[in-house]
Structure formats: C-alpha cells, structure tokens
C-alpha cells in the first residue's frame, strides 16, 4: 500500500475478475503466502495461507461474508501482546478444566469456520496425559490467557480481558451507520497486536487459586482485580474499594498518571471469569506483589509505595502501610525529606573508617591463612568472599518497593501456638511480619479480622532485595496449605520447630521461629558475584521407588544465567549448570519454575522454551511425519515386525492432523533397522561438546505399496563423554552422521563435567533440557 496514503500497511488483496473482493490488513510484515485448493476441484481456491513475521494465518476463501480465519491447532500467537508475567498450575481440577474449555469455545463463537484445519501432516506419538496443566500469561494489553501445556504442544484455552472493565481511550470507537470507510475496505486479520493505547492496563502480577477458582490480577495503574468463576452470562455491578497508602503524608505529591476509571452501572459478562471487586491504591503506581489466602478470605498486594491487607469476604481493608524511605520521598518530590545532621554525618564517617580498618585486617589474615593452607596437609582453602558495599545499593530503585508477600500458618507469637501470619519483604532488605487474628467460622462475616505488627522487624545487613520467603517444618518440608487442601502434597508437621527461609538477591538465611534467630545462611554474591533473579520450591519423587517419599529442593536462577539447585533445609548446593546466556535479559527475567521441576522462559518475545530438572518430567517431541512420493525398498523384516501398519494406512491415520494429538506408541509401529549414528550436543556450562554414541532403532521404513516414507524420533539411551571442539571436528571427518538437535536447542543435555552431582536421595544431579 502507498505509505503516503495508508502509512505502514502490510496487505494482501483478493481479486476476482476485475473487482477487488477483499484487502487483508496484517499487523506484521508478510513473508510469504500460498493458495490451498480444493481436494476435488484443483482449480477452485479454498484457503489462503499467509506467513507473517510474527504469526501464521489461514483464511477461508469460501465464505465471502467476513472471510474468517481458521483456529490454529499449533503455532499459536503467544505474543499477540507482549508477555509481562506468568504462573503455572499443575493438575487442574476436571470441573475447572471443562469450564475453561467451554468458556473458550463460547468466546470464539462464529468467528472461526467449523471446518477442520486444512493443512495435514504428521501425527503425535505422545500418550495423552491424565493430568491437566495450565500456564497463565499476563499481557501488556490487560489480558490474561490460559494455555494448555499438559503435553509438548501449547494450545490456547481461554482469555480474560480486564480492559473491558474500565472506560477510556482504549475502548474501540463506535461504528456510525452510513459512515464511509473509504476504498479499499481493509479487513484486520490475525491476533498479533503489539500496541496498547494505555500502559496502565498492563498486567504485572497474577495469582490463580485453581481449587477455589479465584483469579487475582495486579495492573500497572495500581488496580487489583479479584475475579471468580461464572457459569452463565449475566449482568453485574463492580464494587470499587479505594486504599490510600500515603494518607499520613499530607503534602505528598504524586507525579505519575492517575488511576483508571472503572465502568459504572451494570455490565454484561459471559461465561468464564467475572470481576467481584476492584481495589484501587493511591498513588496509582505499579503492583509489584500479590498474595491470596482463600481459606482465610484475605488478599494482600504491594506496590512501590507500600502494601495493604484486605478482607475480601466482607470487602473491607484491614491494614495498610507506607514503606517508602526518606530517599524515596525525596525522589517523589515530597516535603517530608529528612536531611542528615552534622552528628549523623560524623557518625557515618567514623563507621566507614572503622570498617576500612577491619577490612584491612581481614585481608592480612586471609593472606596469612592462604600461606598456611599451602603448607597444610589437606591443602583446602576457604572460598574467597567479596566485599560488598551496602551504600552502593542506595538509589537502585525504590527502597520501599514491596518485592514479596507471603501468608502462612506458623509459629510467630510463641512456640506452642501457631496461627495466621503475613510477611512483607521490600527492596531494601526490610521484612515486616504481622500476626493475624481471625474470628470464629460462625462469626466470619459479622466480626472483623485484626492484624498486628510483630516486633522486632527484620532488617538484612546487606540491604539486598528480598526475593521470596517460605516456612519449612522440622523435617524440611515446606508448609504449602493450598496444595495440601487439593491433595497434591502431604501435610506439614505442625508440632513446632518451624523455620523461615528468607531468600534475598545475595544470600539465603534460615531463621528459627518464633525467635527469629539465624540458624544458617548461604552466601552467593560474596562467593562468585552472582545475584539471584528467580526462585522456586521443587518437589521430587522417585518414579521407580516403592515409597511415596518426596524430596524438596530450591531451584535458583542467577543473573549469570546459571541454574542452581539447593537441598532443603540445609541449603547445600546440589547442582550448578549454565542454562541461559547472561546477555539474555528477557529469558532471565521471564523464567518460571514449576512445582515438579520443569521450567519455562522466553527464548524470544514469540518463543517459550521449556526445560526440566527432573528425569521423571522428561518430555521429547515424538512424532511421525509422512512423506508421500518417496521410494524405498520393502524388506521381509518390515512385513513381519509391523503387521498392523497396513491397517493404519487403510484407516487413514497416516494423513492425520499433527495438531489433533492422536496418541500411538512408537515402538510397536516401526520396523527395526539398526544403524550407527553420533548425536553431538553442546555443553553450555563450559563451551565443550558432549558426544554420545548410541544405536538408533527404526530411523526410517519404506513401503512399496503406499510409496511413502515415514520418519520418527524415538527415545534412546546414550553414554556421554566430554570432547573438545577439535575432537568434534575429527568425528565429523570419520564420516559419522551428526544430529542437529544441539543447534536448535532441542533435546540438549547439560551436565557439569568432572563432578558427581548427587542429591541426598534425590533423582540424581543431571539437568536435562527439552523444548
């Protein structure tokens, strides 16, 4: 299209005779397109397949009224709007799963044609999983999308659009009857839409309780939306609750944008999730943390200015607190900035002088210690610790920014009685514990909930941001009440001796409860200079063992792209291996650990990469691809070993849709033709190449009757040894075939060389990544 008249347009026009039937407008550059003709009439076009820069679209040309697009069973547009946050739900309840699928079908309605996907190809050999896993993604346009990730493929289930609960410029303009749209009439096609009219709609935090079917969405404009399930279409009114976090600061001046305006009156909602209330904080800053405890009926959320605790049963706030420091107030332009007095400046100078002298003595003692270690019979050296200047962290973002919120039933008042509690961690290493008093069950709706701060408050000396917190019992089992209620985890020991594990960017600390005394700590930044970015508690089970025993560990990703696994509660390092390049900031910031040891991260804005830390959660892309027109030799061994292959060809399963998820076992379908191959895999931990020699069964089989060749990928076992790049080149000269699995990131096995990684009864120390 001419740029002078239409701007940056990417269009394809459908012309029949001398008239233009339609002009399709795409939001990304068109790479290629082709026509799919009818099977019976090759001169009759049926579909238009368009490959764009960011998505793949197939348009039905037989329906001139609208030219609908097909719903793709694969290659879904993951980044129709940029992804901002995510959450994984394991073993979704069946009733919720069915409701999400029905609501998703109702959302599509008649916008997609009822015909099957017109492109046929291979078929999947993966067995259907009995459990349903869901991945939730929050997006920049205010939407929350539910994805089916039970298998290797990723298909959309349902979408919640939170922008329709607010009024503003983001709403589509009303079409006026008789308005001339001009020529040609552009039809917007595809799902990719990277632009958002209002950044306040962006989803920053999500929390989904699958057991109680409650979804909490925290937005960029300070809005917290609580949604529950809706089984039918109806009209509702949204209740708005305002909470002012800086109410005690009379002259505080907020320079950012104002809050969004919720719609008033009754709004129509369809089957799926409906909003029960919207909490708007003042100032309207970004929501940085959310926590939900459905058993207690409590909701907590934090921002750059503070946090609040809300009773969403009675829909009344319980408490709130402003966590801003004087430095934060100064950056906001407030008038309550406290200046340092001469006495405070003098005291700080003497402290720096004394700390410099101590560091000099430590360096001298460390040198003498090293000299002694060289002459010692053991020759062991303690790890060198780096000196971290806490004053350099001042000014790195808001010090009062709330990084994590955690509600748990534990021993905070005394060692004999456990009860509800709230823990708040900030960007400057402050931790605020609160005890919560709930009324009896019969008086829950009539009596109010009380929250009291626990003294003393915790302040980490290194002032590092608090990433996460969780409580373990005396056996090291995390207290996970939500998973216990859904029968996914065994109950923790509530007899006493609980410990709080505080994870900051620089170190892990284990505190005894309720004394809050340090029992153990594991330093990270002081040892190798890395900083923690993502954490997750992982439960491992031995699939071959007879016992139901579960082992818990802590998965950690640092800013260098290294994956670390620590045992609980000892925090001993079990594994360290490189997973992501340190320059890949998007992948590091987007990584998500699942409960059973898998993980997801964005390899690019449009690609989601999947890996696993546990061998029991290993997934491989097993499929069969049919190639018509290929010739081969028919052997007697193939006829004897695969008697049911001709039956499958007669049933038409060879032309099944690869997106249909047909499940067949590969070992029974394929003849066994032995050949020697070499699979070359890259070891990202040290830049070497891992070579595994293996025998691949049934690489291919042929049939002279059907004139088709079928290739498949099967599981194989291999014995690996570390080679240098030169050895890898020499292997290629010997004429052995090399697999390209390492070049595209599929089936890559990472293993740190020269170390025996054993998890104290865990499933071994090998990390296998499959995407």
C-alpha positions, 0 to 999 in steps of 0.5 A: 500500500502507498505509505503516503496514503495508508502509512505502514500497511502490510496487505494482501488483496483478493481479486476476482475478475476485475473487482477487488473482493477483499484487502487483508490488513496484517499487523506484521510484515508478510513473508510469504503466502500460498493458495490451498485448493480444493481436494476435488476441484484443483482449480477452485481456491479454498484457503489462503495461507499467509506467513507473517513475521510474527504469526501464521494465518489461514483464511477461508476463501469460501465464505465471502461474508467476513472471510474468517480465519481458521483456529490454529491447532499449533503455532499459536500467537503467544505474543499477540501482546507482549508477555509481562508475567506468568504462573503455572498450575499443575493438575487442574481440577476436571470441573475447572478444566471443562469450564475453561474449555467451554468458556473458550469455545463460547468466546470464539463463537462464529468467528472461526469456520467449523471446518477442520484445519486444512493443512495435514501432516504428521501425527503425535506419538505422545500418550495423552496425559491424565493430568491437566496443566495450565500456564497463565500469561499476563499481557501488556494489553490487560489480558490474561490467557490460559494455555494448555501445556499438559503435553509438548504442544501449547494450545490456547484455552481461554482469555480474560480481558480486564480492559473491558472493565474500565472506560477510556481511550482504549475502548474501540470507537463506535461504528456510525451507520452510513459512515464511509470507510473509504476504498479499499475496505481493509479487513484486520486479520490475525491476533498479533497486536503489539500496541496498547493505547494505555500502559496502565492496563498492563498486567504485572502480577497474577495469582490463580487459586485453581481449587477455589477458582479465584483469579487475582490480577495486579495492573500497572495503574495500581488496580487489583482485580479479584475475579471468580468463576461464572457459569452463565452470562449475566449482568453485574455491578463492580464494587470499587474499594479505594486504599490510600497508602500515603494518607499520613503524608499530607503534602505528598505529591504524586507525579505519575498518571492517575488511576483508571476509571472503572465502568459504572452501572451494570455490565454484561459478562459471559461465561468464564471469569467475572470481576467481584471487586476492584481495589484501587491504591493511591498513588496509582503506581505499579503492583509489584506483589500479590498474595491470596489466602482463600481459606482465610478470605484475605488478599494482600498486594504491594506496590512501590509505595507500600502494601495493604491487607484486605478482607475480601469476604466482607470487602473491607481493608484491614491494614495498610502501610507506607514503606517508602524511605526518606530517599524515596520521598525525596525522589517523589518530590515530597516535603517530608525529606529528612536531611542528615545532621552534622552528628549523623554525618560524623557518625557515618564517617567514623563507621566507614573508617572503622570498617576500612580498618577491619577490612584491612585486617581481614585481608592480612589474615586471609593472606596469612591463612592462604600461606598456611593452607599451602603448607597444610596437609589437606591443602583446602582453602576457604572460598574467597568472599567479596566485599560488598558495599551496602551504600552502593545499593542506595538509589537502585530503585525504590527502597520501599518497593514491596518485592514479596508477600507471603501468608502462612500458618506458623509459629510467630507469637510463641512456640506452642501456638501457631496461627495466621501470619503475613510477611512483607519483604521490600527492596531494601532488605526490610521484612515486616511480619504481622500476626493475624487474628481471625474470628470464629467460622460462625462469626466470619462475616459479622466480626472483623479480622485484626492484624498486628505488627510483630516486633522486632522487624527484620532488617538484612545487613546487606540491604539486598532485595528480598526475593521470596520467603517460605516456612519449612517444618522440622523435617524440611518440608515446606508448609504449602496449605493450598496444595495440601487442601487439593491433595497434591502434597502431604501435610506439614508437621505442625508440632513446632520447630518451624523455620523461615527461609528468607531468600534475598538477591545475595544470600539465603538465611534460615531463621528459627521461629518464633525467635527469629534467630539465624540458624544458617545462611548461604552466601552467593554474591560474596562467593562468585558475584552472582545475584539471584533473579528467580526462585522456586520450591521443587518437589521430587519423587522417585518414579521407580521407588516403592515409597511415596517419599518426596524430596524438596529442593530450591531451584535458583536462577542467577543473573549469570544465567546459571541454574542452581539447585539447593537441598532443603533445609540445609541449603547445600548446593546440589547442582550448578549448570549454565542454562541461559546466556547472561546477555539474555535479559528477557529469558532471565527475567521471564523464567518460571519454575514449576512445582515438579521441576520443569521450567519455562522462559522466553527464548524470544518475545514469540518463543517459550522454551521449556526445560526440566530438572527432573528425569521423571518430567522428561518430555521429547517431541515424538512424532511421525511425519509422512512423506508421500512420493518417496521410494524405498525398498520393502524388506521381509523384516518390515512385513513381519515386525509391523503387521498392523501398519497396513491397517493404519494406512487403510484407516487413514491415520497416516494423513492425520492432523499433527495438531489433533494429538492422536496418541500411538506408541512408537515402538510397536509401529516401526520396523527395526533397522539398526544403524550407527549414528553420533548425536553431538550436543553442546555443553553450555556450562563450559563451551565443550561438546558432549558426544554420545554414541548410541544405536538408533532403532527404526530411523526410517521404513519404506513401503512399496505399496503406499510409496511413502516414507515415514520418519520418527524420533524415538527415545534412546539411551546414550553414554556421554563423554566430554570432547573438545571442539577439535575432537568434534571436528575429527568425528565429523571427518570419520564420516559419522552422521551428526544430529542437529538437535544441539543447534536448535536447542532441542533435546540438549543435555547439560551436565557439569563435567568432572563432578558427581552431582548427587542429591541426598536421595534425590533423582540424581544431579543431571539437568536435562533440557527439552523444548 
